Amino acid sequence: MGVDVGELRGTHVPVLLERCLELLAPALDTERPVHVDFTLGLGGHAEAVLQAHPTAVLIGLDRDTEALEHARRRLRAFEDRTHLVHAVYDELPEVLDRLGFAGIHSGLFDLGVSSLQLDEPDRGFSYARDAPLDMRMDQTRGLTAEDVVNDYEPGELVRILRVYGEEKFAPRVVSAIVRERSATRITSSARLAELVRDAIPAAARRTGGNPAKRTFQALRIEVNAELAALESAVPAALDALLPGGRLAVMSYQSLEDRIVKRAMAARARSTGPIDLPVELPGTGPTLRMLTRGAELPGEAEVAANPRAASVRLRAVERLKDRTGEGARERPRMSAQGARGRKRPGGRTEGEDA
């Protein structure tokens, strides 16, 4: 790297900083704990962890080389216990192997677009500013949003907008894109935002904010393969947790949160037959949920940092290993209870939001 990135453009306020520190602190109360910031960004959360835990070792991952340079400057005072790595978060196993760490004590994901990327108009993430259609978090490789918009088949574009952007007017938006690109290549974020706005019915434009938001989200996810990386990254992070280790994940849209919820929930419950009086070895839960469902930001947090408005926070703790343990007696319950009691509205008791 070694790029001269100059002064930081824009502002950076770490989301749910105090709550994340509170959740992770018990896991870092040990000698030379290892903390992984999977989405280092500008280093706000990482700096707070290093300040609060003077013996902690940080592994900071980010695919954005410019963000890494800013974080390197910010964390210079802690350089003797930091490892900043240009990598996507699903590359954790390779990074740990390369650095010689067998596991981690805590980890934090702050998903979505960083303040740096949003505040720099030349990166093309914002529909409110004109810029080249790039949207790559790692500008050293991969397709750009311009490539996707101009070169993908219409049917594939519709799928991306529907699945990644949850855009119900996807066919109309794609029809407008196809008409435009048949005449001239679409290279501007402002022009794309204009096409989206004009394609969506006037009545639907009156609510829900900027109508281009969903299309830009979908393109960003496709360009950076975000969901595919997350689907492998969360299980890898959970695998790396040492007994008593903790992981916190902040998501900003339902697709991300669903992946996180499923990965955590699968390990927080027994996998053995529910009708046995004992829990067989190796079938018990390996995680304990630290949050009740997904925690949302308070009014004060949103007022101080509007970008926190859509955040959902989930956190878990790795239980002590039970290797060699015999079968454990289960709490007794009726056959009806084993099937799950129903709450009003049909949700089984014990399911989270």
BALOBA-1460 file (C-alpha; in Angstrom, 3 decimals):
// residues 353
<rec num="1" residu="m" x="0.000" y="0.000" z="0.000"/>
<rec num="2" residu="g" x="1.808" y="3.168" z="1.138"/>
<rec num="3" residu="v" x="-0.543" y="5.469" z="-0.775"/>
<rec num="4" residu="d" x="-0.631" y="9.110" z="0.328"/>
<rec num="5" residu="v" x="-4.318" y="9.512" z="1.040"/>
<rec num="6" residu="g" x="-4.071" y="13.008" z="2.509"/>
<rec num="7" residu="e" x="-6.512" y="14.327" z="5.077"/>
<rec num="8" residu="l" x="-9.647" y="12.364" z="5.841"/>
<rec num="9" residu="r" x="-12.664" y="13.553" z="3.915"/>
<rec num="10" residu="g" x="-16.027" y="13.522" z="5.692"/>
<rec num="11" residu="t" x="-16.793" y="12.522" z="9.262"/>
<rec num="12" residu="h" x="-16.771" y="9.260" z="11.149"/>
<rec num="13" residu="v" x="-18.843" y="8.463" z="14.229"/>
<rec num="14" residu="p" x="-18.615" y="4.798" z="15.343"/>
<rec num="15" residu="v" x="-22.066" y="3.238" z="15.643"/>
<rec num="16" residu="l" x="-23.200" y="1.806" z="19.023"/>
<rec num="17" residu="l" x="-19.661" y="2.202" z="20.316"/>
<rec num="18" residu="e" x="-20.360" y="1.977" z="24.055"/>
<rec num="19" residu="r" x="-22.732" y="-0.983" z="23.673"/>
<rec num="20" residu="c" x="-20.204" y="-2.915" z="21.566"/>
<rec num="21" residu="l" x="-17.458" y="-2.286" z="24.120"/>
<rec num="22" residu="e" x="-19.770" y="-3.478" z="26.897"/>
<rec num="23" residu="l" x="-20.644" y="-6.693" z="25.068"/>
<rec num="24" residu="l" x="-17.060" y="-7.557" z="24.135"/>
<rec num="25" residu="a" x="-15.326" y="-6.543" z="27.380"/>
<rec num="26" residu="p" x="-15.696" y="-9.868" z="29.298"/>
<rec num="27" residu="a" x="-13.973" y="-11.755" z="26.494"/>
<rec num="28" residu="l" x="-11.070" y="-9.305" z="26.482"/>
<rec num="29" residu="d" x="-10.442" y="-9.579" z="30.225"/>
<rec num="30" residu="t" x="-7.516" y="-11.953" z="29.788"/>
<rec num="31" residu="e" x="-3.782" y="-11.818" z="29.126"/>
<rec num="32" residu="r" x="-2.925" y="-10.686" z="25.592"/>
<rec num="33" residu="p" x="-6.415" y="-11.172" z="24.106"/>
<rec num="34" residu="v" x="-6.846" y="-11.171" z="20.322"/>
<rec num="35" residu="h" x="-9.587" y="-8.959" z="18.890"/>
<rec num="36" residu="v" x="-10.583" y="-8.969" z="15.213"/>
<rec num="37" residu="d" x="-12.233" y="-5.964" z="13.611"/>
<rec num="38" residu="f" x="-13.639" y="-7.554" z="10.469"/>
<rec num="39" residu="t" x="-14.612" y="-4.208" z="8.927"/>
<rec num="40" residu="l" x="-11.879" y="-1.885" z="10.140"/>
<rec num="41" residu="g" x="-12.988" y="1.179" z="8.175"/>
<rec num="42" residu="l" x="-11.552" y="4.314" z="9.724"/>
<rec num="43" residu="g" x="-10.658" y="2.498" z="12.933"/>
<rec num="44" residu="g" x="-13.088" y="4.093" z="15.392"/>
<rec num="45" residu="h" x="-14.251" y="0.887" z="17.062"/>
<rec num="46" residu="a" x="-10.749" y="-0.590" z="16.925"/>
<rec num="47" residu="e" x="-9.202" y="2.437" z="18.610"/>
<rec num="48" residu="a" x="-11.745" y="2.262" z="21.442"/>
<rec num="49" residu="v" x="-11.009" y="-1.449" z="22.019"/>
<rec num="50" residu="l" x="-7.247" y="-0.834" z="22.118"/>
<rec num="51" residu="q" x="-7.677" y="2.059" z="24.543"/>
<rec num="52" residu="a" x="-10.001" y="0.112" z="26.844"/>
<rec num="53" residu="h" x="-7.829" y="-3.035" z="26.845"/>
<rec num="54" residu="p" x="-4.119" y="-2.103" z="27.020"/>
<rec num="55" residu="t" x="-2.862" y="-5.645" z="26.361"/>
<rec num="56" residu="a" x="-5.231" y="-6.502" z="23.509"/>
<rec num="57" residu="v" x="-3.859" y="-7.396" z="20.091"/>
<rec num="58" residu="l" x="-5.855" y="-6.111" z="17.121"/>
<rec num="59" residu="i" x="-6.258" y="-7.795" z="13.751"/>
<rec num="60" residu="g" x="-7.966" y="-5.260" z="11.495"/>
<rec num="61" residu="l" x="-9.342" y="-6.416" z="8.137"/>
<rec num="62" residu="d" x="-10.571" y="-4.220" z="5.304"/>
<rec num="63" residu="r" x="-10.816" y="-4.614" z="1.547"/>
<rec num="64" residu="d" x="-10.578" y="-0.825" z="1.064"/>
<rec num="65" residu="t" x="-6.927" y="0.205" z="0.794"/>
<rec num="66" residu="e" x="-7.703" y="3.881" z="1.412"/>
<rec num="67" residu="a" x="-9.569" y="3.043" z="4.615"/>
<rec num="68" residu="l" x="-6.614" y="0.931" z="5.755"/>
<rec num="69" residu="e" x="-4.250" y="3.853" z="5.299"/>
<rec num="70" residu="h" x="-6.463" y="6.181" z="7.328"/>
<rec num="71" residu="a" x="-6.835" y="3.537" z="10.050"/>
<rec num="72" residu="r" x="-3.072" y="2.984" z="10.091"/>
<rec num="73" residu="r" x="-2.564" y="6.665" z="10.829"/>
<rec num="74" residu="r" x="-5.264" y="6.720" z="13.476"/>
<rec num="75" residu="l" x="-3.865" y="3.651" z="15.249"/>
<rec num="76" residu="r" x="-0.197" y="4.587" z="14.987"/>
<rec num="77" residu="a" x="0.142" y="4.844" z="18.775"/>
<rec num="78" residu="f" x="-0.806" y="1.153" z="19.026"/>
<rec num="79" residu="e" x="1.276" y="-0.183" z="16.132"/>
<rec num="80" residu="d" x="3.191" y="-2.593" z="18.381"/>
<rec num="81" residu="r" x="-0.008" y="-4.598" z="18.935"/>
<rec num="82" residu="t" x="-1.870" y="-4.187" z="15.660"/>
<rec num="83" residu="h" x="-1.963" y="-6.176" z="12.441"/>
<rec num="84" residu="l" x="-3.804" y="-4.317" z="9.668"/>
<rec num="85" residu="v" x="-4.517" y="-6.560" z="6.709"/>
<rec num="86" residu="h" x="-5.880" y="-5.912" z="3.211"/>
<rec num="87" residu="a" x="-8.457" y="-8.697" z="3.101"/>
<rec num="88" residu="v" x="-12.172" y="-9.419" z="2.870"/>
<rec num="89" residu="y" x="-13.709" y="-10.634" z="6.123"/>
<rec num="90" residu="d" x="-14.307" y="-14.152" z="4.814"/>
<rec num="91" residu="e" x="-10.530" y="-14.554" z="4.513"/>
<rec num="92" residu="l" x="-10.127" y="-14.755" z="8.315"/>
<rec num="93" residu="p" x="-8.860" y="-18.383" z="8.422"/>
<rec num="94" residu="e" x="-6.027" y="-17.575" z="6.004"/>
<rec num="95" residu="v" x="-5.156" y="-14.379" z="7.893"/>
<rec num="96" residu="l" x="-5.031" y="-16.147" z="11.270"/>
<rec num="97" residu="d" x="-2.887" y="-18.912" z="9.814"/>
<rec num="98" residu="r" x="-0.506" y="-16.405" z="8.265"/>
<rec num="99" residu="l" x="-0.186" y="-14.422" z="11.523"/>
<rec num="100" residu="g" x="0.149" y="-17.550" z="13.666"/>
<rec num="101" residu="f" x="-2.992" y="-17.210" z="15.814"/>
<rec num="102" residu="a" x="-4.947" y="-20.330" z="16.746"/>
<rec num="103" residu="g" x="-8.142" y="-18.454" z="17.646"/>
<rec num="104" residu="i" x="-9.621" y="-15.143" z="18.736"/>
<rec num="105" residu="h" x="-11.156" y="-13.788" z="21.928"/>
<rec num="106" residu="s" x="-13.519" y="-11.284" z="20.362"/>
<rec num="107" residu="g" x="-14.669" y="-9.976" z="17.003"/>
<rec num="108" residu="l" x="-16.771" y="-7.170" z="15.572"/>
<rec num="109" residu="f" x="-18.506" y="-6.744" z="12.217"/>
<rec num="110" residu="d" x="-19.825" y="-3.301" z="11.243"/>
<rec num="111" residu="l" x="-21.412" y="-4.146" z="7.899"/>
<rec num="112" residu="g" x="-22.532" y="-1.959" z="5.013"/>
<rec num="113" residu="v" x="-20.836" y="1.091" z="3.524"/>
<rec num="114" residu="s" x="-18.280" y="2.965" z="5.608"/>
<rec num="115" residu="s" x="-18.383" y="6.699" z="6.264"/>
<rec num="116" residu="l" x="-15.288" y="7.091" z="4.100"/>
<rec num="117" residu="q" x="-16.971" y="5.474" z="1.109"/>
<rec num="118" residu="l" x="-20.217" y="7.408" z="1.516"/>
<rec num="119" residu="d" x="-18.534" y="10.764" z="2.053"/>
<rec num="120" residu="e" x="-16.241" y="10.541" z="-0.972"/>
<rec num="121" residu="p" x="-18.251" y="11.427" z="-4.074"/>
<rec num="122" residu="d" x="-15.657" y="9.944" z="-6.416"/>
<rec num="123" residu="r" x="-16.354" y="6.426" z="-5.077"/>
<rec num="124" residu="g" x="-19.859" y="6.317" z="-6.623"/>
<rec num="125" residu="f" x="-21.703" y="4.872" z="-3.606"/>
<rec num="126" residu="s" x="-23.999" y="7.841" z="-3.074"/>
<rec num="127" residu="y" x="-27.109" y="8.470" z="-5.189"/>
<rec num="128" residu="a" x="-27.170" y="12.064" z="-3.887"/>
<rec num="129" residu="r" x="-23.930" y="13.080" z="-5.643"/>
<rec num="130" residu="d" x="-22.706" y="12.696" z="-9.203"/>
<rec num="131" residu="a" x="-19.729" y="10.393" z="-9.609"/>
<rec num="132" residu="p" x="-18.434" y="7.600" z="-11.849"/>
<rec num="133" residu="l" x="-20.390" y="4.370" z="-11.320"/>
<rec num="134" residu="d" x="-17.751" y="2.430" z="-9.394"/>
<rec num="135" residu="m" x="-19.013" y="1.177" z="-5.986"/>
<rec num="136" residu="r" x="-16.060" y="-1.168" z="-5.435"/>
<rec num="137" residu="m" x="-14.932" y="-1.311" z="-1.821"/>
<rec num="138" residu="d" x="-11.622" y="-2.660" z="-3.104"/>
<rec num="139" residu="q" x="-10.682" y="-0.429" z="-6.009"/>
<rec num="140" residu="t" x="-7.783" y="-2.675" z="-6.984"/>
<rec num="141" residu="r" x="-9.936" y="-5.431" z="-8.478"/>
<rec num="142" residu="g" x="-13.320" y="-6.601" z="-9.710"/>
<rec num="143" residu="l" x="-16.272" y="-5.382" z="-11.753"/>
<rec num="144" residu="t" x="-17.638" y="-1.882" z="-11.260"/>
<rec num="145" residu="a" x="-21.267" y="-0.834" z="-10.999"/>
<rec num="146" residu="e" x="-20.878" y="0.588" z="-14.500"/>
<rec num="147" residu="d" x="-20.008" y="-2.891" z="-15.773"/>
<rec num="148" residu="v" x="-23.036" y="-4.404" z="-14.067"/>
<rec num="149" residu="v" x="-25.505" y="-1.764" z="-15.266"/>
<rec num="150" residu="n" x="-24.323" y="-1.792" z="-18.867"/>
<rec num="151" residu="d" x="-23.274" y="-5.394" z="-19.470"/>
<rec num="152" residu="y" x="-25.571" y="-7.676" z="-17.451"/>
<rec num="153" residu="e" x="-28.527" y="-9.329" z="-19.142"/>
<rec num="154" residu="p" x="-31.880" y="-7.653" z="-18.308"/>
<rec num="155" residu="g" x="-33.194" y="-10.733" z="-16.520"/>
<rec num="156" residu="e" x="-30.142" y="-10.871" z="-14.271"/>
<rec num="157" residu="l" x="-30.474" y="-7.169" z="-13.477"/>
<rec num="158" residu="v" x="-34.101" y="-7.690" z="-12.474"/>
<rec num="159" residu="r" x="-33.065" y="-10.533" z="-10.170"/>
<rec num="160" residu="i" x="-30.350" y="-8.438" z="-8.522"/>
<rec num="161" residu="l" x="-32.673" y="-5.495" z="-7.900"/>
<rec num="162" residu="r" x="-35.422" y="-7.741" z="-6.544"/>
<rec num="163" residu="v" x="-33.251" y="-9.921" z="-4.321"/>
<rec num="164" residu="y" x="-30.550" y="-7.514" z="-3.135"/>
<rec num="165" residu="g" x="-32.541" y="-4.283" z="-3.231"/>
<rec num="166" residu="e" x="-36.027" y="-5.657" z="-2.524"/>
<rec num="167" residu="e" x="-37.177" y="-3.347" z="-5.322"/>
<rec num="168" residu="k" x="-40.739" y="-4.243" z="-6.305"/>
<rec num="169" residu="f" x="-40.514" y="-2.068" z="-9.424"/>
<rec num="170" residu="a" x="-37.377" y="-3.846" z="-10.648"/>
<rec num="171" residu="p" x="-38.756" y="-4.655" z="-14.156"/>
<rec num="172" residu="r" x="-39.637" y="-0.999" z="-14.735"/>
<rec num="173" residu="v" x="-36.240" y="0.198" z="-13.521"/>
<rec num="174" residu="v" x="-34.396" y="-2.317" z="-15.683"/>
<rec num="175" residu="s" x="-36.480" y="-1.410" z="-18.746"/>
<rec num="176" residu="a" x="-35.418" y="2.226" z="-18.288"/>
<rec num="177" residu="i" x="-31.776" y="1.182" z="-17.907"/>
<rec num="178" residu="v" x="-31.882" y="-1.002" z="-21.027"/>
<rec num="179" residu="r" x="-33.435" y="1.792" z="-23.114"/>
<rec num="180" residu="e" x="-30.792" y="4.246" z="-21.967"/>
<rec num="181" residu="r" x="-27.798" y="1.949" z="-22.429"/>
<rec num="182" residu="s" x="-28.928" y="1.011" z="-25.960"/>
<rec num="183" residu="a" x="-28.353" y="4.651" z="-26.875"/>
<rec num="184" residu="t" x="-25.340" y="5.497" z="-24.691"/>
<rec num="185" residu="r" x="-23.334" y="3.840" z="-21.941"/>
<rec num="186" residu="i" x="-24.461" y="4.743" z="-18.407"/>
<rec num="187" residu="t" x="-21.414" y="6.002" z="-16.521"/>
<rec num="188" residu="s" x="-22.798" y="8.529" z="-14.024"/>
<rec num="189" residu="s" x="-24.375" y="7.861" z="-10.618"/>
<rec num="190" residu="a" x="-26.566" y="10.955" z="-11.037"/>
<rec num="191" residu="r" x="-27.876" y="9.729" z="-14.385"/>
<rec num="192" residu="l" x="-28.643" y="6.306" z="-12.985"/>
<rec num="193" residu="a" x="-30.466" y="7.845" z="-10.013"/>
<rec num="194" residu="e" x="-32.502" y="9.955" z="-12.445"/>
<rec num="195" residu="l" x="-33.445" y="6.901" z="-14.516"/>
<rec num="196" residu="v" x="-34.577" y="5.037" z="-11.402"/>
<rec num="197" residu="r" x="-36.624" y="7.964" z="-10.140"/>
<rec num="198" residu="d" x="-38.421" y="8.397" z="-13.452"/>
<rec num="199" residu="a" x="-39.138" y="4.652" z="-13.719"/>
<rec num="200" residu="i" x="-40.900" y="4.416" z="-10.364"/>
<rec num="201" residu="p" x="-44.566" y="5.533" z="-10.202"/>
<rec num="202" residu="a" x="-45.097" y="8.991" z="-8.746"/>
<rec num="203" residu="a" x="-47.240" y="7.675" z="-5.890"/>
<rec num="204" residu="a" x="-44.475" y="5.298" z="-4.783"/>
<rec num="205" residu="r" x="-41.898" y="8.106" z="-4.882"/>
<rec num="206" residu="r" x="-43.690" y="10.081" z="-2.179"/>
<rec num="207" residu="t" x="-42.644" y="7.755" z="0.646"/>
<rec num="208" residu="g" x="-39.574" y="5.788" z="1.654"/>
<rec num="209" residu="g" x="-36.868" y="8.339" z="0.884"/>
<rec num="210" residu="n" x="-34.847" y="8.531" z="-2.314"/>
<rec num="211" residu="p" x="-36.261" y="6.003" z="-4.816"/>
<rec num="212" residu="a" x="-32.742" y="5.165" z="-6.018"/>
<rec num="213" residu="k" x="-31.712" y="3.851" z="-2.602"/>
<rec num="214" residu="r" x="-32.788" y="0.254" z="-3.251"/>
<rec num="215" residu="t" x="-31.173" y="0.072" z="-6.701"/>
<rec num="216" residu="f" x="-27.872" y="1.472" z="-5.419"/>
<rec num="217" residu="q" x="-27.903" y="-0.975" z="-2.502"/>
<rec num="218" residu="a" x="-28.494" y="-3.889" z="-4.869"/>
<rec num="219" residu="l" x="-25.673" y="-2.848" z="-7.204"/>
<rec num="220" residu="r" x="-23.257" y="-2.343" z="-4.309"/>
<rec num="221" residu="i" x="-24.007" y="-5.821" z="-2.944"/>
<rec num="222" residu="e" x="-23.518" y="-7.392" z="-6.382"/>
<rec num="223" residu="v" x="-20.292" y="-5.511" z="-7.129"/>
<rec num="224" residu="n" x="-18.721" y="-6.473" z="-3.805"/>
<rec num="225" residu="a" x="-20.299" y="-9.956" z="-3.472"/>
<rec num="226" residu="e" x="-21.216" y="-8.872" z="0.048"/>
<rec num="227" residu="l" x="-23.808" y="-11.489" z="0.922"/>
<rec num="228" residu="a" x="-21.761" y="-14.406" z="-0.403"/>
<rec num="229" residu="a" x="-18.769" y="-13.236" z="1.639"/>
<rec num="230" residu="l" x="-20.911" y="-12.754" z="4.737"/>
<rec num="231" residu="e" x="-22.433" y="-16.238" z="4.466"/>
<rec num="232" residu="s" x="-18.982" y="-17.771" z="4.842"/>
<rec num="233" residu="a" x="-17.477" y="-15.074" z="7.080"/>
<rec num="234" residu="v" x="-19.868" y="-15.393" z="10.041"/>
<rec num="235" residu="p" x="-19.435" y="-19.184" z="10.429"/>
<rec num="236" residu="a" x="-15.657" y="-18.738" z="10.054"/>
<rec num="237" residu="a" x="-15.673" y="-16.097" z="12.787"/>
<rec num="238" residu="l" x="-17.721" y="-18.334" z="15.082"/>
<rec num="239" residu="d" x="-15.353" y="-21.244" z="14.408"/>
<rec num="240" residu="a" x="-12.391" y="-19.044" z="15.376"/>
<rec num="241" residu="l" x="-13.856" y="-17.972" z="18.737"/>
<rec num="242" residu="l" x="-12.053" y="-19.446" z="21.728"/>
<rec num="243" residu="p" x="-14.160" y="-20.700" z="24.668"/>
<rec num="244" residu="g" x="-15.645" y="-17.643" z="26.346"/>
<rec num="245" residu="g" x="-15.000" y="-15.600" z="23.210"/>
<rec num="246" residu="r" x="-17.579" y="-13.101" z="21.970"/>
<rec num="247" residu="l" x="-18.725" y="-11.871" z="18.558"/>
<rec num="248" residu="a" x="-20.860" y="-8.793" z="17.824"/>
<rec num="249" residu="v" x="-22.350" y="-8.013" z="14.412"/>
<rec num="250" residu="m" x="-24.021" y="-4.793" z="13.287"/>
<rec num="251" residu="s" x="-26.208" y="-5.095" z="10.180"/>
<rec num="252" residu="y" x="-27.988" y="-2.314" z="8.327"/>
<rec num="253" residu="q" x="-30.488" y="-4.146" z="6.144"/>
<rec num="254" residu="s" x="-32.634" y="-7.242" z="6.436"/>
<rec num="255" residu="l" x="-30.643" y="-9.441" z="4.032"/>
<rec num="256" residu="e" x="-27.473" y="-9.089" z="6.100"/>
<rec num="257" residu="d" x="-29.292" y="-9.493" z="9.407"/>
<rec num="258" residu="r" x="-31.039" y="-12.662" z="8.225"/>
<rec num="259" residu="i" x="-27.702" y="-14.317" z="7.410"/>
<rec num="260" residu="v" x="-26.254" y="-13.323" z="10.785"/>
<rec num="261" residu="k" x="-29.340" y="-14.450" z="12.711"/>
<rec num="262" residu="r" x="-29.423" y="-17.885" z="11.079"/>
<rec num="263" residu="a" x="-25.713" y="-18.542" z="11.588"/>
<rec num="264" residu="m" x="-25.896" y="-17.638" z="15.273"/>
<rec num="265" residu="a" x="-29.215" y="-19.345" z="15.991"/>
<rec num="266" residu="a" x="-28.052" y="-22.632" z="14.470"/>
<rec num="267" residu="r" x="-25.296" y="-22.911" z="17.089"/>
<rec num="268" residu="a" x="-27.319" y="-21.573" z="20.010"/>
<rec num="269" residu="r" x="-29.660" y="-24.556" z="20.130"/>
<rec num="270" residu="s" x="-29.354" y="-28.310" z="20.564"/>
<rec num="271" residu="t" x="-29.081" y="-30.512" z="17.488"/>
<rec num="272" residu="g" x="-30.064" y="-33.726" z="19.255"/>
<rec num="273" residu="p" x="-33.477" y="-35.464" z="19.288"/>
<rec num="274" residu="i" x="-35.884" y="-33.343" z="21.322"/>
<rec num="275" residu="d" x="-37.708" y="-36.285" z="22.902"/>
<rec num="276" residu="l" x="-34.682" y="-37.765" z="24.743"/>
<rec num="277" residu="p" x="-34.397" y="-37.134" z="28.490"/>
<rec num="278" residu="v" x="-30.694" y="-36.388" z="28.076"/>
<rec num="279" residu="e" x="-28.717" y="-34.297" z="25.628"/>
<rec num="280" residu="l" x="-26.235" y="-36.470" z="23.793"/>
<rec num="281" residu="p" x="-22.529" y="-35.531" z="23.715"/>
<rec num="282" residu="g" x="-21.735" y="-33.186" z="20.851"/>
<rec num="283" residu="t" x="-25.358" y="-32.139" z="20.269"/>
<rec num="284" residu="g" x="-25.646" y="-29.287" z="22.766"/>
<rec num="285" residu="p" x="-25.501" y="-25.586" z="21.878"/>
<rec num="286" residu="t" x="-22.064" y="-24.061" z="21.410"/>
<rec num="287" residu="l" x="-23.172" y="-20.420" z="21.650"/>
<rec num="288" residu="r" x="-25.091" y="-18.289" z="24.120"/>
<rec num="289" residu="m" x="-27.081" y="-15.344" z="22.788"/>
<rec num="290" residu="l" x="-26.063" y="-12.066" z="24.452"/>
<rec num="291" residu="t" x="-28.775" y="-9.961" z="22.835"/>
<rec num="292" residu="r" x="-32.490" y="-10.596" z="22.900"/>
<rec num="293" residu="g" x="-33.225" y="-10.738" z="19.203"/>
<rec num="294" residu="a" x="-31.671" y="-7.804" z="17.384"/>
<rec num="295" residu="e" x="-30.938" y="-4.722" z="19.472"/>
<rec num="296" residu="l" x="-31.906" y="-1.400" z="17.893"/>
<rec num="297" residu="p" x="-30.341" y="2.021" z="18.527"/>
<rec num="298" residu="g" x="-31.899" y="4.404" z="21.016"/>
<rec num="299" residu="e" x="-33.206" y="7.846" z="20.142"/>
<rec num="300" residu="a" x="-30.106" y="9.539" z="21.523"/>
<rec num="301" residu="e" x="-27.832" y="7.372" z="19.371"/>
<rec num="302" residu="v" x="-29.772" y="8.171" z="16.198"/>
<rec num="303" residu="a" x="-29.881" y="11.880" z="17.034"/>
<rec num="304" residu="a" x="-26.108" y="11.942" z="17.499"/>
<rec num="305" residu="n" x="-25.410" y="9.707" z="14.494"/>
<rec num="306" residu="p" x="-28.218" y="9.469" z="11.883"/>
<rec num="307" residu="r" x="-26.397" y="6.650" z="10.074"/>
<rec num="308" residu="a" x="-27.191" y="4.434" z="13.063"/>
<rec num="309" residu="a" x="-30.938" y="4.610" z="12.373"/>
<rec num="310" residu="s" x="-31.177" y="1.246" z="10.593"/>
<rec num="311" residu="v" x="-28.601" y="-0.721" z="12.602"/>
<rec num="312" residu="r" x="-29.423" y="-4.110" z="14.139"/>
<rec num="313" residu="l" x="-26.977" y="-5.506" z="16.677"/>
<rec num="314" residu="r" x="-26.612" y="-9.209" z="17.548"/>
<rec num="315" residu="a" x="-23.971" y="-10.718" z="19.825"/>
<rec num="316" residu="v" x="-23.042" y="-14.205" z="21.063"/>
<rec num="317" residu="e" x="-20.616" y="-15.900" z="23.435"/>
<rec num="318" residu="r" x="-18.815" y="-19.176" z="22.719"/>
<rec num="319" residu="l" x="-19.635" y="-21.684" z="25.450"/>
<rec num="320" residu="k" x="-16.961" y="-23.746" z="27.145"/>
<rec num="321" residu="d" x="-16.020" y="-26.850" z="25.175"/>
<rec num="322" residu="r" x="-17.794" y="-30.023" z="26.325"/>
<rec num="323" residu="t" x="-15.354" y="-32.480" z="24.753"/>
<rec num="324" residu="g" x="-15.408" y="-35.785" z="26.660"/>
<rec num="325" residu="e" x="-18.492" y="-34.866" z="28.666"/>
<rec num="326" residu="g" x="-21.163" y="-37.461" z="29.102"/>
<rec num="327" residu="a" x="-24.789" y="-36.979" z="28.261"/>
<rec num="328" residu="r" x="-26.463" y="-34.069" z="30.111"/>
<rec num="329" residu="e" x="-29.920" y="-34.292" z="31.615"/>
<rec num="330" residu="r" x="-32.381" y="-32.018" z="29.932"/>
<rec num="331" residu="p" x="-35.003" y="-29.947" z="31.729"/>
<rec num="332" residu="r" x="-38.153" y="-32.041" z="31.719"/>
<rec num="333" residu="m" x="-41.050" y="-30.866" z="29.577"/>
<rec num="334" residu="s" x="-44.219" y="-32.323" z="28.180"/>
<rec num="335" residu="a" x="-44.464" y="-33.629" z="24.642"/>
<rec num="336" residu="q" x="-46.402" y="-30.501" z="23.767"/>
<rec num="337" residu="g" x="-43.637" y="-28.371" z="25.297"/>
<rec num="338" residu="a" x="-41.021" y="-30.284" z="23.322"/>
<rec num="339" residu="r" x="-42.804" y="-29.287" z="20.153"/>
<rec num="340" residu="g" x="-42.774" y="-25.675" z="21.238"/>
<rec num="341" residu="r" x="-45.414" y="-23.502" z="22.878"/>
<rec num="342" residu="k" x="-47.001" y="-20.968" z="20.623"/>
<rec num="343" residu="r" x="-47.151" y="-17.289" z="21.336"/>
<rec num="344" residu="p" x="-49.995" y="-15.116" z="20.117"/>
<rec num="345" residu="g" x="-49.394" y="-14.556" z="16.418"/>
<rec num="346" residu="g" x="-48.016" y="-18.064" z="15.833"/>
<rec num="347" residu="r" x="-44.345" y="-17.610" z="16.777"/>
<rec num="348" residu="t" x="-42.827" y="-20.457" z="18.757"/>
<rec num="349" residu="e" x="-41.637" y="-19.433" z="22.199"/>
<rec num="350" residu="g" x="-37.869" y="-19.062" z="22.175"/>
<rec num="351" residu="e" x="-37.661" y="-17.681" z="18.623"/>
<rec num="352" residu="d" x="-36.085" y="-14.246" z="18.406"/>
<rec num="353" residu="a" x="-37.024" y="-11.331" z="16.255"/>
